[in-house]
Amino acid sequence: MIENVFTSNGRAGHEVVFVFSARLADASVYARDELVATEPDGTRHVAVWVPLDELRHGPTPFKPAGLLDLLPATPDPVQGD
């Protein structure tokens, strides 16, 4: 669990993040470049796989603070990174 107090757009925020280890039942999803979800109102969300090394050392922002510390140093070979 991570508790995060932050400011966004000039407003104070507070979140509690519960972190779980999981493995997708459909392993073919790990081979996809992106995952697209569409809300009932038509809003689209696109998720992409990002290597852990890029999250740890690259320019890609990853929040909340402390979440990377909970991930294993070496990715699971079944899931990739």
Kinemage of the C-alpha trace (Angstrom):
@kinemage 1
@onewidth
@group {chain A} dominant
@subgroup {mainchain}
@vectorlist {calphas} color= white
{ca met a 1} P 0.000 0.000 0.000
{ca ile a 2} L 1.205 3.486 -0.829
{ca glu a 3} L -0.279 6.667 0.579
{ca asn a 4} L 0.340 9.732 -1.542
{ca val a 5} L -0.420 13.361 -0.690
{ca phe a 6} L 0.082 15.664 -3.674
{ca thr a 7} L -0.871 18.902 -5.407
{ca ser a 8} L -2.236 18.869 -8.950
{ca asn a 9} L -3.442 21.941 -10.829
{ca gly a 10} L -3.175 23.941 -7.610
{ca arg a 11} L -5.428 21.581 -5.652
{ca ala a 12} L -4.423 19.292 -2.816
{ca gly a 13} L -5.015 15.605 -3.396
{ca his a 14} L -4.753 12.419 -1.386
{ca glu a 15} L -4.760 8.842 -2.607
{ca val a 16} L -4.254 5.401 -1.173
{ca val a 17} L -2.914 2.884 -3.707
{ca phe a 18} L -3.257 -0.831 -3.050
{ca val a 19} L -0.602 -2.753 -4.999
{ca phe a 20} L -1.096 -6.409 -5.927
{ca ser a 21} L 0.999 -8.871 -7.859
{ca ala a 22} L -0.944 -10.370 -10.748
{ca arg a 23} L -0.506 -12.393 -13.917
{ca leu a 24} L -2.890 -12.076 -16.857
{ca ala a 25} L -4.831 -15.253 -17.596
{ca asp a 26} L -4.451 -14.609 -21.350
{ca ala a 27} L -0.657 -14.611 -21.879
{ca ser a 28} L -1.068 -13.346 -25.469
{ca val a 29} L -1.791 -9.877 -24.043
{ca tyr a 30} L 1.909 -9.543 -23.102
{ca ala a 31} L 2.845 -9.704 -26.806
{ca arg a 32} L 0.579 -6.787 -27.781
{ca asp a 33} L 2.132 -3.367 -28.377
{ca glu a 34} L -0.826 -1.529 -26.902
{ca leu a 35} L -4.120 -2.131 -25.155
{ca val a 36} L -7.100 0.076 -25.965
{ca ala a 37} L -10.150 0.552 -23.752
{ca thr a 38} L -13.169 2.647 -24.667
{ca glu a 39} L -15.508 4.228 -22.112
{ca pro a 40} L -19.281 4.196 -22.708
{ca asp a 41} L -19.040 7.898 -23.647
{ca gly a 42} L -16.476 7.095 -26.379
{ca thr a 43} L -13.386 8.247 -24.476
{ca arg a 44} L -10.432 6.039 -25.469
{ca his a 45} L -7.555 5.041 -23.206
{ca val a 46} L -4.398 3.497 -24.638
{ca ala a 47} L -1.962 1.577 -22.439
{ca val a 48} L 1.506 0.544 -23.628
{ca trp a 49} L 4.159 -1.710 -22.131
{ca val a 50} L 7.203 0.243 -20.899
{ca pro a 51} L 10.438 -1.542 -19.905
{ca leu a 52} L 11.141 -1.296 -16.166
{ca asp a 53} L 14.635 0.032 -16.903
{ca glu a 54} L 13.096 2.987 -18.750
{ca leu a 55} L 10.812 3.703 -15.813
{ca arg a 56} L 13.722 3.527 -13.392
{ca his a 57} L 16.264 5.509 -15.442
{ca gly a 58} L 14.521 7.095 -18.410
{ca pro a 59} L 12.346 10.128 -19.052
{ca thr a 60} L 8.984 8.371 -18.634
{ca pro a 61} L 7.238 9.653 -15.474
{ca phe a 62} L 5.935 6.918 -13.181
{ca lys a 63} L 3.746 7.682 -10.201
{ca pro a 64} L 2.970 7.432 -7.383
{ca ala a 65} L 6.374 7.798 -5.778
{ca gly a 66} L 7.497 4.548 -4.185
{ca leu a 67} L 5.677 2.224 -6.574
{ca leu a 68} L 8.847 1.240 -8.469
{ca asp a 69} L 10.429 0.278 -5.143
{ca leu a 70} L 7.745 -2.408 -4.754
{ca leu a 71} L 8.464 -4.020 -8.133
{ca pro a 72} L 11.038 -6.805 -8.469
{ca ala a 73} L 14.516 -5.813 -9.700
{ca thr a 74} L 14.359 -8.569 -12.322
{ca pro a 75} L 11.180 -9.000 -14.370
{ca asp a 76} L 9.307 -12.296 -14.449
{ca pro a 77} L 10.444 -14.059 -17.664
{ca val a 78} L 6.868 -15.166 -18.367
{ca gln a 79} L 5.605 -11.600 -18.342
{ca gly a 80} L 8.668 -9.792 -19.695
{ca asp a 81} L 9.312 -6.288 -18.411
